[in-house]
Amino acid sequence: MVDDELQNLQDNINELEPKERIELLIKLLPYVMPKVQTVSARDGEPIGLDWINEF
């Protein structure tokens, strides 16, 4: 059943109005894109660009 739906997915998407396609893509993005998380500096990690001189 799922295999049949996956095969028809492109046809079903093509039948949508442009606005509906965009809405569908917005709803599906969280399932295919990685989530962005805040990263903070830790003690002992370089703060500046001094590490570039090591190369």
Residue pairs with C-beta under 8 A, 6 or more apart in sequence:
13 21
13 24
16 24
41 47
